[in-house]
Amino acid sequence: MVLKHVVRNTLISVITVLAPLMIDLIAGSMVVEKAFAIPGLGTTYISAIQANDYNVVLGITFFYAILFIGIMLFVDILYGIIDPRVRLDKG
């Protein structure tokens, strides 16, 4: 009984910390890909910056921005599911 209330209240702060960490993990993979010569989106992104390929740079930046917005939207939806006090005001 107590565990149910404790978990529900602590999940909000855990989700608040884990969401930006997940975004940092995805964005930080660009540096790891370039450092260890692993082919991927990060290597393509850094190569496009060095070659002044603006279309690729804008496309990958847009992709990461949409990913960031999507994760933060998912976190906001989870807040409403976990804590029913967090709702939209209809007034």
C-alpha positions in Angstrom: 0.0 0.0 0.0 2.7 2.5 1.0 4.9 1.4 -2.0 2.2 2.4 -4.4 2.1 6.0 -3.1 5.9 6.2 -2.8 6.5 4.9 -6.4 3.9 7.2 -7.9 5.4 10.3 -6.2 9.0 9.5 -7.0 8.4 8.6 -10.6 7.8 12.2 -11.5 11.3 13.3 -10.5 12.9 10.2 -12.0 11.2 10.9 -15.4 12.3 14.5 -15.1 15.9 13.5 -14.8 15.8 10.5 -17.3 14.3 12.3 -20.2 17.1 14.9 -20.8 19.7 12.1 -20.1 18.1 10.0 -22.9 18.3 13.0 -25.2 22.0 13.6 -24.2 22.8 10.0 -24.8 21.3 10.1 -28.3 23.0 13.4 -29.2 26.3 12.4 -27.5 26.5 9.4 -29.8 27.6 11.8 -32.6 30.9 12.4 -30.8 31.5 8.7 -30.1 30.8 7.8 -33.7 33.3 10.4 -35.0 35.9 9.5 -32.3 35.8 5.7 -33.0 35.1 6.0 -36.7 31.7 4.2 -36.4 29.5 4.9 -39.4 26.2 6.5 -38.4 24.2 9.7 -38.3 26.8 11.5 -36.2 29.6 10.8 -38.6 27.4 12.0 -41.5 26.5 15.1 -39.5 30.1 16.1 -38.7 31.3 15.3 -42.2 28.5 17.5 -43.6 29.6 20.3 -41.3 33.1 20.0 -42.5 32.0 19.9 -46.2 29.6 22.9 -45.7 26.7 20.7 -46.9 23.9 22.8 -45.4 21.0 20.6 -46.6 22.3 17.6 -44.7 23.2 19.7 -41.6 19.7 21.2 -41.5 18.0 17.9 -42.1 19.9 16.1 -39.3 19.4 19.1 -37.0 15.7 19.1 -37.7 15.6 15.3 -37.0 17.2 15.8 -33.6 14.9 18.8 -32.8 11.8 16.7 -33.6 13.3 13.8 -31.5 13.8 16.2 -28.6 10.3 17.6 -28.9 8.8 14.1 -29.2 10.6 12.9 -26.1 9.6 15.9 -24.1 6.0 15.6 -25.2 6.0 11.9 -24.2 7.3 13.0 -20.7 4.5 15.5 -20.4 1.9 12.9 -21.3 3.5 10.5 -18.7 3.2 13.3 -16.1 -0.5 13.3 -16.6 -0.8 9.5 -16.4 1.3 9.2 -13.3 0.0 12.2 -11.4 -3.7 12.9 -12.0 -3.3 16.4 -10.4 -1.3 17.4 -13.5 -4.0 18.1 -16.1 -5.0 20.8 -18.5 -7.2 23.5 -17.1 -10.5 23.7 -18.9 -11.3 27.2 -17.9 
